[in-house]
Amino acid sequence: MKKLFEALSAIIIGACIVYWGYKADCRLDAIQAKQEQLEKRVDNLTAAMQTKDKEIETGLRQVQDGIMLKIDWLEKQVVE
């Protein structure tokens, strides 16, 4: 009887260990999927920021060019 109890206990403990391992593996898969999703979001945000930076740089250059043209025009007005 004692041997039967020990065998059943070992089977139950083994089954619990397998179940917990499976649950941990499922959680790990979910965490890895979430990490990949977050990495994609970071990549997308980085690309968007780079695009905005380029747009801002272009806008600043256009403003600077406009200011220089206005200064040139004003200098010509003063000379004339």
C-alpha positions in Angstrom: 0.0 0.0 0.0 2.8 2.3 0.9 4.5 1.7 -2.5 1.2 2.4 -4.3 0.9 5.7 -2.4 4.5 6.7 -3.2 3.9 5.8 -6.9 0.7 7.8 -7.1 2.4 10.7 -5.3 5.3 10.7 -7.7 2.9 10.6 -10.7 0.9 13.5 -9.3 4.0 15.5 -8.5 5.4 14.8 -12.0 2.1 15.9 -13.6 2.1 19.1 -11.6 5.7 19.8 -12.6 4.8 19.2 -16.3 1.7 21.4 -16.0 3.6 24.2 -14.3 6.3 24.0 -16.9 3.7 24.2 -19.7 2.1 27.2 -18.0 5.5 28.9 -17.6 6.3 28.2 -21.3 3.0 29.7 -22.4 3.7 32.8 -20.3 7.2 33.0 -21.8 5.7 32.8 -25.3 3.2 35.5 -24.5 6.0 37.7 -23.0 8.1 37.2 -26.1 5.2 38.0 -28.4 4.6 41.2 -26.4 8.3 42.1 -26.5 8.3 41.7 -30.3 5.2 43.9 -30.6 6.7 46.6 -28.5 10.0 46.4 -30.5 8.0 47.0 -33.7 6.2 50.0 -32.1 9.6 51.4 -31.0 10.9 51.0 -34.6 7.8 52.7 -36.0 8.0 55.6 -33.5 11.8 56.0 -34.3 11.0 56.1 -38.0 8.2 58.6 -37.4 10.5 60.8 -35.3 13.2 60.7 -38.0 10.7 61.8 -40.6 9.5 64.6 -38.4 13.1 65.7 -37.7 13.7 65.9 -41.5 10.5 67.8 -42.0 11.5 70.3 -39.3 15.0 70.7 -40.7 13.4 71.3 -44.2 11.0 73.9 -42.7 13.9 75.7 -40.8 15.9 75.8 -44.0 13.0 77.3 -45.9 12.5 79.9 -43.1 16.2 80.8 -43.2 16.2 81.1 -47.0 13.1 83.3 -46.7 14.8 85.5 -44.1 18.0 85.8 -46.3 15.9 86.7 -49.3 14.1 89.4 -47.3 17.5 90.7 -46.0 18.8 90.9 -49.5 15.7 92.7 -50.7 15.9 95.2 -47.8 19.6 95.8 -48.5 18.7 96.6 -52.1 16.0 98.9 -51.0 18.4 100.8 -48.7 21.0 101.1 -51.5 18.5 102.4 -54.0 
